[in-house]
Amino acid sequence: MIRKIIKINEELCNGCGACAAACHEGAIEMKDGKARLAREDYCDGLGDCLPSCPTGAITFEEREAPAYDEGAVLAAKKQSPSRGPVHGCPGSRAGAIRHEAEPALQEAAPYASQLSQWPVQIKLVPVNAPYFNGARLLIAADCTAYAYGSFHKDFIRGHITLIGCPKLDEGDYAEKLTEIIAKNDIKSVSVVRMEVPCCGGIENAVKGALKASGKFIPWNVVTITADGRILD
């Protein structure tokens, strides 16, 4: 039968294992450091694995494939309730975070977490994560949260947060950020960086991404000093 099923681009796959962890049916397995569709009849075509992929290696395609066999999936789960360890970092699986406390309680607890999604590393976050749509984006140098005491309350709150260190990470963030901005309905971009010169890399990457995306989006830059002040 012709139906919708996932397709894995092995060249883009970084072997993190997030898709295998996200696939509740057990259709994906890790082999030789790459994700592979092990059982086509286990794939329901709903794509829970798509937003978990940090490199965009998983897409949909319509082709000849066996029908989804829910009975076989349930039987396999009964035989092996745990599919065993996932080779890779399950902590890179994308997801939203909900804080149940009332706004008044959040205000009274200035140190409560305001993080609304996971992962946060620029290199790990999936380009097509659903939480990007309508998002106010915060792109921050990772040291800023350590230097500025009220970082969650003053910066993370109400934003989707991405962090990185241009001095330590290999490559440039501009290409990944361009994809995120171009492919999603981003409402605004805030950049928070340290005063040190190397932190200019993250600001320049955002500038390049905004320009390359072809979109006109409000954006601003805040600079934090090493002793935790906002630089005027």
Buried (B, 14 or more C-beta within 10 A) or exposed (E): EEBBBBEBBEEBBBBBBBBBBBBBBBBBBBEEEBBBBBBBBBBBEBBBBBBBBBBBBBBEEEEEBEEBBEEBBEEBBEEEEEBEEBBBBBEBBBBEEEBEEEEEEBEEEEEBEBBBBBBBBBBBBBBBBBBBEEBBBBBBBBBBBEBBEEBBBBBBBEBBBBBBBBEEBEEBBBEBBBBBBBBBEBEEBBBBBBBBEEBBBBBBBBBBBBEBBEBEBEBEBBBBEEEEEEEE
